[in-house]
Amino acid sequence: MLVFFDISSRLRVSRLLKNALHFRENLSSSIGSADTGTGRCAKTPSPGVLSLRIYQLLIMTVGIGAAYNGNNPAVVLIADRMVTTGAVEHEHSNGKLEMVSPGNPAVAAVASGTLSYADELYYRVGNRLLDESADTVQAVADLFVEEMHSIVRDEANDKILSDYDLTLNQLTNEGVALSDELVRDFLSQVTELKKEIQSSTNMLIGGVDNYHGAQLLELRDGSLTRHRSLEFQCIGSGRRSASLTFMRNGYEPDDLEDALMLAADAKNQASEAQGVGDKMDIAVVDDDVTFLEEDRTNYIQEVIEDVRDAEREARENTINEANIATLR
């Protein structure tokens, strides 16, 4: 259960520093037209083959995950709401945090990259969890990897091989008579497509189970990385600013609220980066997945601003009392 706090009790996180970090990264814009009513593209992902030539949005974002493994382990996931459609950046009403499994284990996720691939992954993994048992966070995360490979196969069949009445299975298992040169050409195209899909899909998967507590895993380039030692990770265009906030302050939370405050401050710092929206959504994953209401999110941001004001005042007072001028 998430416990909220008053401003004075949270001032103990005053180690958060007010350093404006400006990291701008060039991200290529995506193809597609947005549905302004939903913030999604007009064509939604369907079962099976994706039509990504029509449906494609680029998420210019920051996604933040922070695990707490003290009493009552939990994971905090935070995301902004910015997406890019063509040359247009906008914050839409639908958040980018997704509940994957409501409990036992409780799992949620946030993605950056091409939204269509992430949406298809959520769709496929969600369907599998309706029929299959996954009792650990790792087991759920493994489904994302399996479905990523499945998407690559489907896209290869649809975009490259269907015009020749071929499938990837036929190509790799010598099901048809083709020249070596043609096979090499097809496999080269498939390899490039695989790199494109996997490199443009980056996800943080956070959850809690009865075997390993709070866990944070990252899907990048088609494989999983477990962030057990640092217990935090950031993705998206604002990841550098956000990550430096954790590293600068040292991530050793005393409780869940400490983890929540530092992750929220990291999100605010990432707002300095290109394409990162000002609004944020927060999910807390413990026995279940809880999405914080907007008034609670706003209150957390107010606490962070109070902490920064206190730090700024303390810094100025310390400098004035030190009488630096005598050192010239």
Phi and psi restraints in degrees (value plus and minus 20) as a CYANA .aco file:
   2 LEU   PHI    -103.8   -63.8
   2 LEU   PSI     107.2   147.2
   3 VAL   PHI    -127.1   -87.1
   3 VAL   PSI     110.6   150.6
   4 PHE   PHI    -117.7   -77.7
   4 PHE   PSI     153.1   193.1
   5 PHE   PHI    -164.4  -124.4
   5 PHE   PSI     140.4   180.4
   6 ASP   PHI    -112.4   -72.4
   6 ASP   PSI     144.9   184.9
   7 ILE   PHI     -81.3   -41.3
   7 ILE   PSI     -62.8   -22.8
   8 SER   PHI     -84.0   -44.0
   8 SER   PSI     -58.8   -18.8
   9 SER   PHI     -89.1   -49.1
   9 SER   PSI     -44.4    -4.4
  10 ARG   PHI    -108.4   -68.4
  10 ARG   PSI     -26.7    13.3
  11 LEU   PHI     -87.1   -47.1
  11 LEU   PSI     -28.6    11.4
  12 ARG   PHI     -91.9   -51.9
  12 ARG   PSI     -28.5    11.5
  13 VAL   PHI    -111.4   -71.4
  13 VAL   PSI       7.2    47.2
  14 SER   PHI     -88.8   -48.8
  14 SER   PSI     -20.3    19.7
  15 ARG   PHI     -88.9   -48.9
  15 ARG   PSI     -32.8     7.2
  16 LEU   PHI     -82.1   -42.1
  16 LEU   PSI     105.9   145.9
  17 LEU   PHI    -119.3   -79.3
  17 LEU   PSI     132.4   172.4
  18 LYS   PHI    -120.9   -80.9
  18 LYS   PSI      57.2    97.2
  19 ASN   PHI    -133.4   -93.4
  19 ASN   PSI      97.6   137.6
  20 ALA   PHI     -94.7   -54.7
  20 ALA   PSI      98.8   138.8
  21 LEU   PHI    -130.8   -90.8
  21 LEU   PSI     100.8   140.8
  22 HIS   PHI    -131.1   -91.1
  22 HIS   PSI      83.6   123.6
  23 PHE   PHI    -141.7  -101.7
  23 PHE   PSI      98.0   138.0
  24 ARG   PHI    -136.7   -96.7
  24 ARG   PSI     107.0   147.0
  25 GLU   PHI    -137.8   -97.8
  25 GLU   PSI     121.1   161.1
  26 ASN   PHI    -104.2   -64.2
  26 ASN   PSI     100.2   140.2
  27 LEU   PHI    -138.2   -98.2
  27 LEU   PSI     111.9   151.9
  28 SER   PHI     -89.7   -49.7
  28 SER   PSI     123.9   163.9
  29 SER   PHI    -100.3   -60.3
  29 SER   PSI     142.0   182.0
  30 SER   PHI    -123.3   -83.3
  30 SER   PSI     157.2   197.2
  31 ILE   PHI    -123.5   -83.5
  31 ILE   PSI     123.7   163.7
  32 GLY   PHI     115.1   155.1
  32 GLY   PSI     145.2   185.2
  33 SER   PHI    -140.0  -100.0
  33 SER   PSI     117.3   157.3
  34 ALA   PHI    -109.2   -69.2
  34 ALA   PSI     128.1   168.1
  35 ASP   PHI    -111.0   -71.0
  35 ASP   PSI      89.1   129.1
  36 THR   PHI     -87.9   -47.9
  36 THR   PSI     -36.0     4.0
  37 GLY   PHI     -96.4   -56.4
  37 GLY   PSI     -48.5    -8.5
  38 THR   PHI    -140.9  -100.9
  38 THR   PSI     -33.6     6.4
  39 GLY   PHI      58.9    98.9
  39 GLY   PSI     -18.0    22.0
  40 ARG   PHI    -125.7   -85.7
  40 ARG   PSI     148.4   188.4
  41 CYS   PHI     -96.0   -56.0
  41 CYS   PSI     141.2   181.2
  42 ALA   PHI     -82.5   -42.5
  42 ALA   PSI     -51.1   -11.1
  43 LYS   PHI    -123.1   -83.1
  43 LYS   PSI      98.3   138.3
  44 THR   PHI    -110.0   -70.0
  44 THR   PSI     138.2   178.2
  45 PRO   PHI     -86.4   -46.4
  45 PRO   PSI     121.6   161.6
  46 SER   PHI    -135.4   -95.4
  46 SER   PSI     144.0   184.0
  47 PRO   PHI     -79.0   -39.0
  47 PRO   PSI     125.5   165.5
  48 GLY   PHI      64.2   104.2
  48 GLY   PSI    -148.9  -108.9
  49 VAL   PHI     -93.1   -53.1
  49 VAL   PSI     115.4   155.4
  50 LEU   PHI    -102.9   -62.9
  50 LEU   PSI     130.5   170.5
  51 SER   PHI    -131.1   -91.1
  51 SER   PSI      47.4    87.4
  52 LEU   PHI     -93.5   -53.5
  52 LEU   PSI     -34.6     5.4
  53 ARG   PHI     -87.9   -47.9
  53 ARG   PSI     -42.3    -2.3
  54 ILE   PHI    -120.6   -80.6
  54 ILE   PSI     -63.4   -23.4
  55 TYR   PHI    -124.1   -84.1
  55 TYR   PSI      83.4   123.4
  56 GLN   PHI    -177.4  -137.4
  56 GLN   PSI     102.6   142.6
  57 LEU   PHI    -145.4  -105.4
  57 LEU   PSI     125.4   165.4
  58 LEU   PHI    -124.7   -84.7
  58 LEU   PSI     106.8   146.8
  59 ILE   PHI    -108.6   -68.6
  59 ILE   PSI      90.1   130.1
  60 MET   PHI    -117.7   -77.7
  60 MET   PSI      86.9   126.9
  61 THR   PHI    -175.4  -135.4
  61 THR   PSI     157.4   197.4
  62 VAL   PHI    -150.5  -110.5
  62 VAL   PSI     114.1   154.1
  63 GLY   PHI    -140.3  -100.3
  63 GLY   PSI     113.4   153.4
  64 ILE   PHI    -148.7  -108.7
  64 ILE   PSI     113.4   153.4
  65 GLY   PHI    -146.7  -106.7
  65 GLY   PSI     116.0   156.0
  66 ALA   PHI    -159.4  -119.4
  66 ALA   PSI     103.2   143.2
  67 ALA   PHI    -119.3   -79.3
  67 ALA   PSI     122.5   162.5
  68 TYR   PHI    -144.0  -104.0
  68 TYR   PSI     102.0   142.0
  69 ASN   PHI    -137.3   -97.3
  69 ASN   PSI      12.8    52.8
  70 GLY   PHI    -106.4   -66.4
  70 GLY   PSI    -165.2  -125.2
  71 ASN   PHI     -84.4   -44.4
  71 ASN   PSI     117.6   157.6
  72 ASN   PHI      35.1    75.1
  72 ASN   PSI      50.3    90.3
  73 PRO   PHI     -75.2   -35.2
  73 PRO   PSI     126.9   166.9
  74 ALA   PHI    -177.1  -137.1
  74 ALA   PSI     141.5   181.5
  75 VAL   PHI    -144.0  -104.0
  75 VAL   PSI     114.5   154.5
  76 VAL   PHI    -122.9   -82.9
  76 VAL   PSI     108.1   148.1
  77 LEU   PHI    -139.9   -99.9
  77 LEU   PSI     113.4   153.4
  78 ILE   PHI    -152.9  -112.9
  78 ILE   PSI     122.0   162.0
  79 ALA   PHI    -166.4  -126.4
  79 ALA   PSI     132.4   172.4
  80 ASP   PHI    -105.8   -65.8
  80 ASP   PSI    -190.5  -150.5
  81 ARG   PHI    -141.4  -101.4
  81 ARG   PSI      -3.6    36.4
  82 MET   PHI    -102.5   -62.5
  82 MET   PSI     114.8   154.8
  83 VAL   PHI    -153.2  -113.2
  83 VAL   PSI     142.2   182.2
  84 THR   PHI    -142.6  -102.6
  84 THR   PSI     107.8   147.8
  85 THR   PHI    -140.0  -100.0
  85 THR   PSI      90.6   130.6
  86 GLY   PHI      43.1    83.1
  86 GLY   PSI    -140.4  -100.4
  87 ALA   PHI    -121.1   -81.1
  87 ALA   PSI     -13.6    26.4
  88 VAL   PHI    -125.3   -85.3
  88 VAL   PSI     105.3   145.3
  89 GLU   PHI    -120.4   -80.4
  89 GLU   PSI     116.8   156.8
  90 HIS   PHI    -175.1  -135.1
  90 HIS   PSI     132.9   172.9
  91 GLU   PHI    -117.5   -77.5
  91 GLU   PSI     102.3   142.3
  92 HIS   PHI    -124.2   -84.2
  92 HIS   PSI     147.2   187.2
  93 SER   PHI     -93.7   -53.7
  93 SER   PSI     -46.0    -6.0
  94 ASN   PHI    -100.9   -60.9
  94 ASN   PSI     106.9   146.9
  95 GLY   PHI     -93.4   -53.4
  95 GLY   PSI     147.3   187.3
  96 LYS   PHI    -123.4   -83.4
  96 LYS   PSI     -19.1    20.9
  97 LEU   PHI    -102.0   -62.0
  97 LEU   PSI     116.6   156.6
  98 GLU   PHI    -147.0  -107.0
  98 GLU   PSI     111.4   151.4
  99 MET   PHI    -100.1   -60.1
  99 MET   PSI     106.0   146.0
 100 VAL   PHI    -118.1   -78.1
 100 VAL   PSI     -64.3   -24.3
 101 SER   PHI    -160.1  -120.1
 101 SER   PSI     106.3   146.3
 102 PRO   PHI     -91.3   -51.3
 102 PRO   PSI     -41.2    -1.2
 103 GLY   PHI     155.8   195.8
 103 GLY   PSI     135.7   175.7
 104 ASN   PHI      32.8    72.8
 104 ASN   PSI      40.2    80.2
 105 PRO   PHI    -107.9   -67.9
 105 PRO   PSI     136.6   176.6
 106 ALA   PHI    -107.3   -67.3
 106 ALA   PSI     108.7   148.7
 107 VAL   PHI    -161.5  -121.5
 107 VAL   PSI     117.2   157.2
 108 ALA   PHI    -156.1  -116.1
 108 ALA   PSI     148.5   188.5
 109 ALA   PHI    -172.3  -132.3
 109 ALA   PSI     140.5   180.5
 110 VAL   PHI    -160.3  -120.3
 110 VAL   PSI     125.0   165.0
 111 ALA   PHI    -145.3  -105.3
 111 ALA   PSI     135.0   175.0
 112 SER   PHI    -153.8  -113.8
 112 SER   PSI     139.7   179.7
 113 GLY   PHI      93.0   133.0
 113 GLY   PSI    -156.6  -116.6
 114 THR   PHI    -109.9   -69.9
 114 THR   PSI      97.7   137.7
 115 LEU   PHI     -82.6   -42.6
 115 LEU   PSI     -52.7   -12.7
 116 SER   PHI     -83.3   -43.3
 116 SER   PSI     -60.3   -20.3
 117 TYR   PHI     -85.7   -45.7
 117 TYR   PSI     -63.7   -23.7
 118 ALA   PHI     -82.3   -42.3
 118 ALA   PSI     -63.4   -23.4
 119 ASP   PHI     -81.9   -41.9
 119 ASP   PSI     -60.2   -20.2
 120 GLU   PHI     -87.1   -47.1
 120 GLU   PSI     -57.0   -17.0
 121 LEU   PHI     -82.7   -42.7
 121 LEU   PSI     -66.2   -26.2
 122 TYR   PHI     -78.5   -38.5
 122 TYR   PSI     -62.7   -22.7
 123 TYR   PHI     -82.1   -42.1
 123 TYR   PSI     -68.7   -28.7
 124 ARG   PHI     -89.3   -49.3
 124 ARG   PSI     -64.4   -24.4
 125 VAL   PHI     -84.9   -44.9
 125 VAL   PSI     -61.0   -21.0
 126 GLY   PHI     -78.9   -38.9
 126 GLY   PSI     -62.4   -22.4
 127 ASN   PHI     -84.9   -44.9
 127 ASN   PSI     -59.3   -19.3
 128 ARG   PHI     -87.3   -47.3
 128 ARG   PSI     -55.6   -15.6
 129 LEU   PHI     -89.8   -49.8
 129 LEU   PSI     -37.9     2.1
 130 LEU   PHI     -89.4   -49.4
 130 LEU   PSI     -48.6    -8.6
 131 ASP   PHI    -132.7   -92.7
 131 ASP   PSI     -39.2     0.8
 132 GLU   PHI    -135.1   -95.1
 132 GLU   PSI     132.2   172.2
 133 SER   PHI    -115.6   -75.6
 133 SER   PSI     106.8   146.8
 134 ALA   PHI    -151.5  -111.5
 134 ALA   PSI      87.3   127.3
 135 ASP   PHI    -117.0   -77.0
 135 ASP   PSI     -17.5    22.5
 136 THR   PHI    -152.7  -112.7
 136 THR   PSI     139.6   179.6
 137 VAL   PHI     -82.6   -42.6
 137 VAL   PSI     -59.0   -19.0
 138 GLN   PHI     -79.4   -39.4
 138 GLN   PSI     -62.3   -22.3
 139 ALA   PHI     -83.4   -43.4
 139 ALA   PSI     -58.9   -18.9
 140 VAL   PHI     -86.8   -46.8
 140 VAL   PSI     -64.5   -24.5
 141 ALA   PHI     -82.1   -42.1
 141 ALA   PSI     -56.7   -16.7
 142 ASP   PHI     -80.8   -40.8
 142 ASP   PSI     -51.4   -11.4
 143 LEU   PHI     -83.9   -43.9
 143 LEU   PSI     -54.4   -14.4
 144 PHE   PHI     -83.5   -43.5
 144 PHE   PSI     -60.4   -20.4
 145 VAL   PHI     -85.6   -45.6
 145 VAL   PSI     -66.0   -26.0
 146 GLU   PHI     -80.5   -40.5
 146 GLU   PSI     -63.0   -23.0
 147 GLU   PHI     -93.5   -53.5
 147 GLU   PSI     -47.0    -7.0
 148 MET   PHI     -82.3   -42.3
 148 MET   PSI     -64.9   -24.9
 149 HIS   PHI     -82.7   -42.7
 149 HIS   PSI     -56.9   -16.9
 150 SER   PHI     -85.8   -45.8
 150 SER   PSI     -59.4   -19.4
 151 ILE   PHI     -82.8   -42.8
 151 ILE   PSI     -62.4   -22.4
 152 VAL   PHI     -78.9   -38.9
 152 VAL   PSI     -65.5   -25.5
 153 ARG   PHI     -82.2   -42.2
 153 ARG   PSI     -65.9   -25.9
 154 ASP   PHI     -83.3   -43.3
 154 ASP   PSI     -61.7   -21.7
 155 GLU   PHI     -87.6   -47.6
 155 GLU   PSI     -57.5   -17.5
 156 ALA   PHI     -84.0   -44.0
 156 ALA   PSI     -63.9   -23.9
 157 ASN   PHI     -83.1   -43.1
 157 ASN   PSI     -61.6   -21.6
 158 ASP   PHI     -96.4   -56.4
 158 ASP   PSI     -64.4   -24.4
 159 LYS   PHI    -107.9   -67.9
 159 LYS   PSI     -48.6    -8.6
 160 ILE   PHI    -132.2   -92.2
 160 ILE   PSI     -65.8   -25.8
 161 LEU   PHI    -120.1   -80.1
 161 LEU   PSI     -42.0    -2.0
 162 SER   PHI     -82.8   -42.8
 162 SER   PSI     -53.1   -13.1
 163 ASP   PHI     -84.5   -44.5
 163 ASP   PSI     -39.4     0.6
 164 TYR   PHI    -126.4   -86.4
 164 TYR   PSI      -9.3    30.7
 165 ASP   PHI      37.1    77.1
 165 ASP   PSI      20.0    60.0
 166 LEU   PHI    -141.3  -101.3
 166 LEU   PSI     142.8   182.8
 167 THR   PHI    -146.4  -106.4
 167 THR   PSI     141.4   181.4
 168 LEU   PHI     -82.8   -42.8
 168 LEU   PSI     -55.7   -15.7
 169 ASN   PHI     -82.2   -42.2
 169 ASN   PSI     -61.3   -21.3
 170 GLN   PHI     -84.9   -44.9
 170 GLN   PSI     -60.0   -20.0
 171 LEU   PHI     -86.6   -46.6
 171 LEU   PSI     -60.9   -20.9
 172 THR   PHI    -107.9   -67.9
 172 THR   PSI     -35.8     4.2
 173 ASN   PHI    -132.9   -92.9
 173 ASN   PSI       0.4    40.4
 174 GLU   PHI      34.1    74.1
 174 GLU   PSI      25.5    65.5
 175 GLY   PHI    -100.9   -60.9
 175 GLY   PSI     -35.9     4.1
 176 VAL   PHI    -155.8  -115.8
 176 VAL   PSI     139.0   179.0
 177 ALA   PHI    -106.8   -66.8
 177 ALA   PSI      91.1   131.1
 178 LEU   PHI    -153.7  -113.7
 178 LEU   PSI     133.1   173.1
 179 SER   PHI     -89.8   -49.8
 179 SER   PSI     133.5   173.5
 180 ASP   PHI     -78.6   -38.6
 180 ASP   PSI     -57.8   -17.8
 181 GLU   PHI     -84.4   -44.4
 181 GLU   PSI     -62.5   -22.5
 182 LEU   PHI     -87.6   -47.6
 182 LEU   PSI     -59.9   -19.9
 183 VAL   PHI     -81.8   -41.8
 183 VAL   PSI     -64.1   -24.1
 184 ARG   PHI     -81.1   -41.1
 184 ARG   PSI     -60.3   -20.3
 185 ASP   PHI     -84.6   -44.6
 185 ASP   PSI     -65.2   -25.2
 186 PHE   PHI     -81.9   -41.9
 186 PHE   PSI     -66.6   -26.6
 187 LEU   PHI     -85.0   -45.0
 187 LEU   PSI     -53.0   -13.0
 188 SER   PHI     -84.4   -44.4
 188 SER   PSI     -62.8   -22.8
 189 GLN   PHI     -84.6   -44.6
 189 GLN   PSI     -60.4   -20.4
 190 VAL   PHI     -84.2   -44.2
 190 VAL   PSI     -61.5   -21.5
 191 THR   PHI     -81.8   -41.8
 191 THR   PSI     -63.7   -23.7
 192 GLU   PHI     -84.2   -44.2
 192 GLU   PSI     -60.4   -20.4
 193 LEU   PHI     -83.9   -43.9
 193 LEU   PSI     -62.1   -22.1
 194 LYS   PHI     -79.1   -39.1
 194 LYS   PSI     -65.0   -25.0
 195 LYS   PHI     -81.8   -41.8
 195 LYS   PSI     -61.9   -21.9
 196 GLU   PHI     -81.6   -41.6
 196 GLU   PSI     -66.7   -26.7
 197 ILE   PHI     -87.1   -47.1
 197 ILE   PSI     -68.1   -28.1
 198 GLN   PHI     -90.0   -50.0
 198 GLN   PSI     -56.8   -16.8
 199 SER   PHI     -93.1   -53.1
 199 SER   PSI     -40.9    -0.9
 200 SER   PHI    -118.8   -78.8
 200 SER   PSI      -8.8    31.2
 201 THR   PHI    -147.7  -107.7
 201 THR   PSI      88.1   128.1
 202 ASN   PHI    -146.5  -106.5
 202 ASN   PSI     104.9   144.9
 203 MET   PHI    -155.1  -115.1
 203 MET   PSI     125.7   165.7
 204 LEU   PHI    -125.6   -85.6
 204 LEU   PSI     108.4   148.4
 205 ILE   PHI    -138.5   -98.5
 205 ILE   PSI      96.1   136.1
 206 GLY   PHI    -140.7  -100.7
 206 GLY   PSI     119.7   159.7
 207 GLY   PHI    -186.1  -146.1
 207 GLY   PSI     153.9   193.9
 208 VAL   PHI    -153.7  -113.7
 208 VAL   PSI     112.1   152.1
 209 ASP   PHI    -153.5  -113.5
 209 ASP   PSI     154.8   194.8
 210 ASN   PHI     -97.7   -57.7
 210 ASN   PSI     -30.6     9.4
 211 TYR   PHI    -118.1   -78.1
 211 TYR   PSI     -58.0   -18.0
 212 HIS   PHI    -148.0  -108.0
 212 HIS   PSI     -14.3    25.7
 213 GLY   PHI      51.5    91.5
 213 GLY   PSI    -163.9  -123.9
 214 ALA   PHI    -100.1   -60.1
 214 ALA   PSI     112.1   152.1
 215 GLN   PHI    -155.3  -115.3
 215 GLN   PSI     126.4   166.4
 216 LEU   PHI    -151.5  -111.5
 216 LEU   PSI      96.9   136.9
 217 LEU   PHI    -141.7  -101.7
 217 LEU   PSI     129.7   169.7
 218 GLU   PHI    -141.3  -101.3
 218 GLU   PSI     109.0   149.0
 219 LEU   PHI    -114.8   -74.8
 219 LEU   PSI      93.1   133.1
 220 ARG   PHI    -162.2  -122.2
 220 ARG   PSI     113.0   153.0
 221 ASP   PHI      33.9    73.9
 221 ASP   PSI      14.0    54.0
 222 GLY   PHI      63.7   103.7
 222 GLY   PSI     -16.0    24.0
 223 SER   PHI    -155.7  -115.7
 223 SER   PSI     147.7   187.7
 224 LEU   PHI    -122.5   -82.5
 224 LEU   PSI     122.5   162.5
 225 THR   PHI    -145.6  -105.6
 225 THR   PSI     110.6   150.6
 226 ARG   PHI    -115.1   -75.1
 226 ARG   PSI     107.0   147.0
 227 HIS   PHI    -121.5   -81.5
 227 HIS   PSI      55.5    95.5
 228 ARG   PHI    -110.6   -70.6
 228 ARG   PSI     -56.6   -16.6
 229 SER   PHI     -94.4   -54.4
 229 SER   PSI     -74.1   -34.1
 230 LEU   PHI     -93.5   -53.5
 230 LEU   PSI     -55.0   -15.0
 231 GLU   PHI      44.6    84.6
 231 GLU   PSI       0.8    40.8
 232 PHE   PHI    -167.1  -127.1
 232 PHE   PSI     138.4   178.4
 233 GLN   PHI    -181.2  -141.2
 233 GLN   PSI     128.4   168.4
 234 CYS   PHI    -150.2  -110.2
 234 CYS   PSI     122.7   162.7
 235 ILE   PHI    -151.3  -111.3
 235 ILE   PSI     145.0   185.0
 236 GLY   PHI      77.4   117.4
 236 GLY   PSI    -197.4  -157.4
 237 SER   PHI     -86.4   -46.4
 237 SER   PSI     -41.5    -1.5
 238 GLY   PHI    -121.6   -81.6
 238 GLY   PSI      -3.1    36.9
 239 ARG   PHI     -85.6   -45.6
 239 ARG   PSI     -53.6   -13.6
 240 ARG   PHI     -87.2   -47.2
 240 ARG   PSI     -67.9   -27.9
 241 SER   PHI     -80.5   -40.5
 241 SER   PSI     -63.4   -23.4
 242 ALA   PHI     -85.3   -45.3
 242 ALA   PSI     -64.7   -24.7
 243 SER   PHI     -83.1   -43.1
 243 SER   PSI     -59.7   -19.7
 244 LEU   PHI     -84.6   -44.6
 244 LEU   PSI     -49.0    -9.0
 245 THR   PHI     -83.5   -43.5
 245 THR   PSI     -63.2   -23.2
 246 PHE   PHI     -84.7   -44.7
 246 PHE   PSI     -67.6   -27.6
 247 MET   PHI     -86.9   -46.9
 247 MET   PSI     -58.2   -18.2
 248 ARG   PHI     -86.3   -46.3
 248 ARG   PSI     -55.8   -15.8
 249 ASN   PHI    -114.5   -74.5
 249 ASN   PSI     -34.8     5.2
 250 GLY   PHI      56.3    96.3
 250 GLY   PSI      97.2   137.2
 251 TYR   PHI    -116.0   -76.0
 251 TYR   PSI      72.4   112.4
 252 GLU   PHI    -157.7  -117.7
 252 GLU   PSI      52.8    92.8
 253 PRO   PHI     -86.0   -46.0
 253 PRO   PSI     117.5   157.5
 254 ASP   PHI     -96.8   -56.8
 254 ASP   PSI     -46.8    -6.8
 255 ASP   PHI    -179.4  -139.4
 255 ASP   PSI     159.6   199.6
 256 LEU   PHI     -82.2   -42.2
 256 LEU   PSI     -56.9   -16.9
 257 GLU   PHI     -85.0   -45.0
 257 GLU   PSI     -56.0   -16.0
 258 ASP   PHI     -80.6   -40.6
 258 ASP   PSI     -66.6   -26.6
 259 ALA   PHI     -80.9   -40.9
 259 ALA   PSI     -61.8   -21.8
 260 LEU   PHI     -84.2   -44.2
 260 LEU   PSI     -63.6   -23.6
 261 MET   PHI     -86.3   -46.3
 261 MET   PSI     -62.3   -22.3
 262 LEU   PHI     -89.1   -49.1
 262 LEU   PSI     -59.2   -19.2
 263 ALA   PHI     -84.4   -44.4
 263 ALA   PSI     -59.9   -19.9
 264 ALA   PHI     -87.4   -47.4
 264 ALA   PSI     -58.2   -18.2
 265 ASP   PHI     -85.3   -45.3
 265 ASP   PSI     -57.3   -17.3
 266 ALA   PHI     -81.9   -41.9
 266 ALA   PSI     -59.9   -19.9
 267 LYS   PHI     -82.4   -42.4
 267 LYS   PSI     -63.3   -23.3
 268 ASN   PHI     -83.5   -43.5
 268 ASN   PSI     -59.9   -19.9
 269 GLN   PHI     -84.6   -44.6
 269 GLN   PSI     -56.5   -16.5
 270 ALA   PHI     -88.4   -48.4
 270 ALA   PSI     -38.1     1.9
 271 SER   PHI     -83.4   -43.4
 271 SER   PSI     -34.7     5.3
 272 GLU   PHI     -91.7   -51.7
 272 GLU   PSI     -40.1    -0.1
 273 ALA   PHI    -103.7   -63.7
 273 ALA   PSI     134.6   174.6
 274 GLN   PHI     -81.1   -41.1
 274 GLN   PSI     112.0   152.0
 275 GLY   PHI      61.7   101.7
 275 GLY   PSI     -16.3    23.7
 276 VAL   PHI    -117.1   -77.1
 276 VAL   PSI     105.6   145.6
 277 GLY   PHI     -97.1   -57.1
 277 GLY   PSI     140.5   180.5
 278 ASP   PHI     -98.5   -58.5
 278 ASP   PSI     -55.5   -15.5
 279 LYS   PHI     -91.9   -51.9
 279 LYS   PSI     134.6   174.6
 280 MET   PHI    -164.3  -124.3
 280 MET   PSI     131.5   171.5
 281 ASP   PHI    -137.1   -97.1
 281 ASP   PSI     126.5   166.5
 282 ILE   PHI    -149.8  -109.8
 282 ILE   PSI     113.2   153.2
 283 ALA   PHI    -142.5  -102.5
 283 ALA   PSI     117.1   157.1
 284 VAL   PHI    -133.7   -93.7
 284 VAL   PSI     102.8   142.8
 285 VAL   PHI    -130.2   -90.2
 285 VAL   PSI      97.8   137.8
 286 ASP   PHI    -155.3  -115.3
 286 ASP   PSI    -125.3   -85.3
 287 ASP   PHI     -93.5   -53.5
 287 ASP   PSI     -43.7    -3.7
 288 ASP   PHI    -164.0  -124.0
 288 ASP   PSI    -191.3  -151.3
 289 VAL   PHI    -131.6   -91.6
 289 VAL   PSI     100.0   140.0
 290 THR   PHI    -136.6   -96.6
 290 THR   PSI     104.3   144.3
 291 PHE   PHI    -117.1   -77.1
 291 PHE   PSI     102.3   142.3
 292 LEU   PHI     -89.8   -49.8
 292 LEU   PSI     119.6   159.6
 293 GLU   PHI     -89.2   -49.2
 293 GLU   PSI     138.6   178.6
 294 GLU   PHI     -81.2   -41.2
 294 GLU   PSI     -56.3   -16.3
 295 ASP   PHI     -85.7   -45.7
 295 ASP   PSI     -54.2   -14.2
 296 ARG   PHI     -92.3   -52.3
 296 ARG   PSI     -59.0   -19.0
 297 THR   PHI     -82.6   -42.6
 297 THR   PSI     -63.3   -23.3
 298 ASN   PHI     -82.6   -42.6
 298 ASN   PSI     -58.3   -18.3
 299 TYR   PHI     -84.5   -44.5
 299 TYR   PSI     -61.1   -21.1
 300 ILE   PHI     -80.4   -40.4
 300 ILE   PSI     -61.7   -21.7
 301 GLN   PHI     -84.5   -44.5
 301 GLN   PSI     -56.1   -16.1
 302 GLU   PHI     -84.6   -44.6
 302 GLU   PSI     -60.4   -20.4
 303 VAL   PHI     -82.0   -42.0
 303 VAL   PSI     -62.5   -22.5
 304 ILE   PHI     -81.5   -41.5
 304 ILE   PSI     -62.2   -22.2
 305 GLU   PHI     -84.5   -44.5
 305 GLU   PSI     -58.3   -18.3
 306 ASP   PHI     -83.6   -43.6
 306 ASP   PSI     -61.4   -21.4
 307 VAL   PHI     -82.0   -42.0
 307 VAL   PSI     -64.3   -24.3
 308 ARG   PHI     -84.0   -44.0
 308 ARG   PSI     -60.8   -20.8
 309 ASP   PHI     -81.9   -41.9
 309 ASP   PSI     -62.8   -22.8
 310 ALA   PHI     -84.2   -44.2
 310 ALA   PSI     -59.8   -19.8
 311 GLU   PHI     -86.1   -46.1
 311 GLU   PSI     -63.0   -23.0
 312 ARG   PHI     -82.0   -42.0
 312 ARG   PSI     -63.0   -23.0
 313 GLU   PHI     -85.7   -45.7
 313 GLU   PSI     -63.8   -23.8
 314 ALA   PHI     -82.6   -42.6
 314 ALA   PSI     -59.1   -19.1
 315 ARG   PHI     -83.6   -43.6
 315 ARG   PSI     -67.0   -27.0
 316 GLU   PHI     -82.6   -42.6
 316 GLU   PSI     -61.8   -21.8
 317 ASN   PHI     -84.2   -44.2
 317 ASN   PSI     -60.9   -20.9
 318 THR   PHI     -83.5   -43.5
 318 THR   PSI     -63.3   -23.3
 319 ILE   PHI     -84.3   -44.3
 319 ILE   PSI     -63.2   -23.2
 320 ASN   PHI     -84.1   -44.1
 320 ASN   PSI     -61.4   -21.4
 321 GLU   PHI     -90.5   -50.5
 321 GLU   PSI     -43.8    -3.8
 322 ALA   PHI     -96.3   -56.3
 322 ALA   PSI     -36.0     4.0
 323 ASN   PHI      32.6    72.6
 323 ASN   PSI      39.4    79.4
 324 ILE   PHI     -80.0   -40.0
 324 ILE   PSI     -48.1    -8.1
 325 ALA   PHI     -77.6   -37.6
 325 ALA   PSI     -49.3    -9.3
 326 THR   PHI     -90.5   -50.5
 326 THR   PSI     -32.6     7.4
 327 LEU   PHI    -107.8   -67.8
 327 LEU   PSI     -25.3    14.7
